Each structure stands twice: as C-alpha cells, then as structure tokens.
Amino acid sequence: MPSYAVLPPLVAVLQAAHQAAEWHAPQRRKGEAAEPYINHLLEVASLVAEATQGNDANLIIAALLHDATEDCAIPNEDLVARFGPDVASLVAAVTDDKTLPKAERKRLQIDHAAHATPRTKILKLADKTSNLRALAASPPAGWATARKQEYLAWARAVVAGTRGASPWLEAQFDAAAGDAERAIGS
C-alpha cells in the first residue's frame, strides 16, 4: 500500500473503508437484525462526511477506523503507519481503555467529551447518532426497556459535551434520540 501521504483523499478514504471491512469482517451489530458491523462504520463516516461537507478526509478515515483499536486490537502504531498520525490520534481520542470497568469507561466518555477537540467531538457525535439510530431500528436482543433508557440517557450525557461542534450533526443526533425514545417507550 502506498504511503497515506501520497494518496489522493478519495483513494485514502476507500482504502480505509476496505481495511475496516477486513478488520471487522466477523463482527455483527448487537441488534436483533445482526447487520454487518461495517454498516455502522460506513454510517459514522457518512455522517462525518456530511457534517464536514467532505472537506476533512482524515476525519472521515478516522470515522471508518474509530473502533479498530477497541474492537480489533489494531495497535495505534499500525494506524500511524497505514493512515498517518492525524488519523491515529483521532482514533485514539475516541478509543475506550478496555482494561477499565465498563462503568468507568462510560463516565470517562462523558468527562472527555467536553474537553475534546472539535474534530473529535464531530466523530463522537456521529458515532452516538449511529448507535441511537440502531437502538431505534434494531435494539439489542435481550435489552430490557430500562437498559435501553439508560443507554439513551448516557448517550445524551456524552453528546452534551460535544455541543457546538456541528449544528447539523447535533440535529441528526437529536432526531435519532427522539426516534430511540419513541421506540423504547416506557
């Protein structure tokens, strides 16, 4: 693969999509539809592309790769070598430390969101928007109403710290949250 620095942006984005598809090939979403995980990554990348009007190829690439370290154990050094330090730092900024308990990871996401860079906030917003769309359309099998409500409240708390990064993307999140709330009911 040629160095990320010499590739035209569209080629780099497509190579990242291909790589994400390979890395996440065995994964499925948690929802009842169990759709391929790459669908989530493509949706996040599409939301980022729309929010930035396609003007930030590295952020779009990071959206495609945002779960590579967390879910596929791809080392940050590999991301640097393949896609450059900017992409790798964006991915690192949204990667949870899986050695911590789940409750602590969730708390840290809320805490870190308000202090994140504007680009990281856009990536986080797009990820949470996609997750809430999935919660509304195909909730995880076995999740009780209370767990869905807790996830929705947590996602809103994370996104509260990202406000101001992209009004368009915030509107997408708010619509997804409303859809999820209606789908969950009480």
Beta strands, then each sheet from edge to edge (+ up, - down):
end
